Amino acid sequence: MGGITSAHMALMKVVNTTYGNVSYSTLNEGIGKVLRFGGYDAEVLDRLAWMRDVLGPALASALARTDGGYPLAPVMARALTMGDEMHQRNIAASALFAKDMAPLLAATDLPRETLTEVTDFLGRTDQFFLNIAMAASKACADASRAVRAGSVVTAMCRNGYEFGIRVSGLGDRWFTAPVNTPTGLFFTGYDQSQAAPDMGDSAIMETFGLGGMSIVAAPGVTRFLGTGGFDEALATTEEMAEIVTAHNPGMPIPTWNFQGAPTGIDVRLVVQTGITPIINSGIASIHPGVGQIGAGTVRAPLGCFTSALEALAEVYGVDVS
């Protein structure tokens, strides 16, 4: 969950057409033994080389046939109505992406073998859209970071040691606290004692209001995350709604009576209620080279929100003594 981006990797470029800011992401490798989960052997390296030499150029050729790019917000909104929360479950979004890419790929002059390999990879990589959704969420969050006012969280990230947040009214400053360790369900042969502390940049999904914030949208994944059934998922999203400023009308959730995803985490509400954001996450092994060993949830630590609120009070001249 600390993947590397090298100069030879293909990147996806996502443009926020409203505000002009840009974000990037590598392509998703799938699950299990992959680089971003610490896997590093011949299998991992061969796949990365194939992604560099075949998958990346093929998708570039397909996207070149679109009229100015591939719009992501409609796909994300549609997938949210099809049972994805777009952090741990991206089956619908990945299927929609593969469906839309298929005719574009077919219209290229790529060799038949290449078309077969690429469409097969897209068809069986259920999490392929995760990286795309992360970049899209980052593009939206960075636009809110440019506001430079208020108490809305514009980034959440963790590195296995610290959990960090950025806040709209505090610019590029990071506020950190020690990370927690995810809990959930483990693959056969693994258990909680082998779980690595929380890490990765995918909490940008929850920053945007998806993932754990909108877990009620994905009842099919709740058991896999160890979060119980639908009632518990509903209660979790209802709880998350207590710490945000709004609902995103562009991301309606049918299983929540079509309310929009809870969006705009407010550090004031987090500290006032003591409710911290919940994050859906894969669980990496604490041992090098093993990779993903399960999936579950983790809470952001309260300390970083408290520190940010204190800094906001100082900026706005509010006495909190």
N, C-alpha and C positions, 0 to 999 in steps of 0.2 A: 504493500500500500504506500510505497514511496518510490514510484516508478521514475525512470530516467527518461529525459527527452534529449536525444542526440541530434547532431546536425544532419544525419542521414535519414532520419525518420520522416515519413509523410505526416503532415499536420492538416487538420480541418480548420478552416478559417470561418468564423461566425461574425457577421456584421450586424450591429444594432442600427437598422436603417433609419430609425427615428432620431437617434442622438449621435450616430456616426462612430461610436467606439467599437473596437474590434477585440475578439478573444480567439484563442487557439486551443486545440487539444490534439493529442495523439489519437490514433485509432485503437479501438478496443480489441484486446487480444483474446477475449473469451474468459473463462473461469478456470480455476485449478492452478496448474503449474504455469505461471505467467510472470513476466518481469516485474509488473507492478506489485505482485505479492511476494517478491523475493526469489522467485524461481530463476535459475541461471544454469542451464545445461544445454546440450545439443538441441533438444526438442524446442526449447524456448528460443534459442538463437536462430534456428532454421525458420521458425514461424516469423520472427521479426524480419529476417532477410526477405521472406516471401511477401510480407506486408509492404516492405520498402520497394521491392522490384516489380511486384504484380498488383497487389490490392490497391495501393495508393495511386499509381498511374491509371488503373482501370476506373476507379471512382472519379478521378480528375477528368478523364475522357467523357464519362457519363454526365458529370455536372456541367461540362462545357456545352452540353446540348440543351441546357435549361435556359430560360429567359431571365438571366441575371441572378441565378442562384436557386436554391431549394428552400422554401419558407418553412421554418421550424415551428413557430408558434401554433399553427393549425394542427400539425402532427401531434405536438405535445398535448394540446387540448383534447384532441380526439382520443389519444391513447389513455388519457386520464378517465375518459368515460368508458374505456374498455378494460379496466382493471389494473392499470399500471399506476404506481405512485412515482415512478421514474428515478428511483434511487436503487432499490433492491429488485424491483420488478420492471423490466423494460420489454417484455415479450411482445406486447401489442405495438409499441412504438418501433421496435426493431423489425417486426413483420411489415408494418406500414412502409418503413424506409426501404426494405428489400423489395416490396411490391412496386414502389415508385421508381426504384433504380433499375429494375429488370428491363423494361422497354428501352430505357436510355442506354443501358449496356448493350442491348441487342442491336441498337442502331449504330454502334461504333464499328470500326473495322478490326476489333481485337480478335485474336485467334480463338477458335472454338474451345480449345483447352483452357485458355484463360477465362473465358466466360463461364465455363463449367466450374472451375475452381472458385471464382469470385462469388457466383450466385450460391454455390454450396456453402461457402463460409458464412455469407450473410444469412442464409436460411437456417443455419444451425447455431448461430451465435446470438443467443437470446438477450445478452447484455450489450450488443453492439451499440445501441442508441444511447447508452449511459454517457459515454464520452461526449456525444453530440449535445445531449441535454445539459451536461455540466458546462460546456462552453456557452450554450445559449443562456443559462442561468447567470453565468459570470458576466456576459455582455449586458444583461439587464441590471445586475447588481452594481456593476461599475458605473452605469448611468446614474444610479441613485447616489453613488459615492461622490459624484461631481457636484451634488447639491450643496455640500459643505455647510449644512445646518441640520439641527434636529437630533433625535436620539434613536434613529432606525439603524439596525445592524446591516452593514453592507458586505460583510464577509465573515465566514467562520472557517477555520482550518485547524488541523492538528498534526503533530509530527511524532507522536509516540511519547513525548515528554510534556509538551505544553499544548494547551488549547488556546487559540487566539481568535479575537474578533476585531473588526473595524466598525466604526460608527460614523454615520453621515456627518455629524457636527464636529468630528475630531479628525477628519482628513485621513491621512495614510498611517496614523499611529496604530500600533497593535497593542491590545490589552490581553494579557495571558494569565493562565492559572494551570496547575497540574492536571493532566488528562485523567479521565476515568478509563476503565477497561470494559469493552463490550461484553454483554451476556446474551445467550441465545441458544441455538441448536448447533450441534457439531457433527461433522462428518464421522463416519464409523472409524473408531480408533483414536479419536481426539476428545479432549475435554477442556473444561474451563481453566485448568492449571496450565494449559499450553497456549492460552490466548495472549496475544500481544496487546499492550495498551493501545488506546484509540489513536489512529493515525490516518492521514490521507487528506486530499483536498476536496473530496466529494461532498463534504458538508455544505458546499455552495448550493446543493439542491435544497437543503432545508432553509438556507438563507433566503432562497427564492420562494419558499412556501410549499415545496413538494417533499418527497421522501417521507420521513417520519411525521412531518407536520400534517401530511395529507394521507396518512396510513388508512383511513376509512375508505379511500378510493380503491384499495387493493386487498379486499378480503381474502383473495386466494393466496396471498403471501404471508398472512399473519402467523399461521402455524409454523411456517419455515423460519420466521424470525423469533419464534418462541414467545410471541406476544398474546397468545390465547386466541380467542375467536372474534367475531364481528363486534360484539358488544364492547370488548376491551379496545378494539381499534377505534370505534366511535367515540368512546370516552377519551382516548388519547388525543384525537383531533379536536374534540370539544375543549380539552384542556389547553391545547396549543392556541386555540382561538382567543384565549384569555390574555395572551402576551403579544398580540399583534395589533397593528393599527387599522387593518382593513382586510377585505376579502378580494381576491383577484377575479374580476368578472370574466376575464378571458380564460380562466381555468376552472370551469364549473365541475362539481363532483356529484354525479347522480345519486350515489349512496348517502349523500349528505343533504338530500333535498335540493340538489343543484346549487348549493352555496358555493361561492368561489373559494379556491384554496386560501388558507390563512396566510397572509403575506405582510411583511414589514414588522419583523421582531423589534420590539421597543425595549431598550434596556431598562427604562423606568418601570415598565410593567413586570419585567422579569424579576427585578429586585423587590418591587412592591409585593408581588404574589409569592415569590420564592419558587416559581415554576420555571424550570430551565428547558430549553429546546431539546427534544428527543430526536435522535439521528438513527436512521436505518443504515446498517453497515455490514459489509463482509468482515469476517474475523480472520486475521492473519496469524500464523504460527509465530511464537516467540523464538523459534529455532530457525536459523538461516537456511534458505533454500527450500523449505517445505511448501510454502505458498499458503493458499486459503484453506482453512480448516473448518469453517462454519459461517454462520450469518446470525445477526441479532440486532440489538439496539444498544444505544449508549446515551447518556445525558451529558450535555455540555456542563462544565463546572460553573457554579455561581460566581466564583471569585473574579473572573474576567469581566462579568457584567457589572459587578460592584465597583471595580476599579474604573471602568469606563464611565459609570454614572458619577463618580467622584470627580473625574476629569471634566465632565460636562458641567458640573456644578461650578467648578473653578472658572471655566471659560465664560459661563453666563453670570458669574458673580453671585451665585446662590450659596448661602451659608448652610452647611450641612452638619455643623458641629453639634 
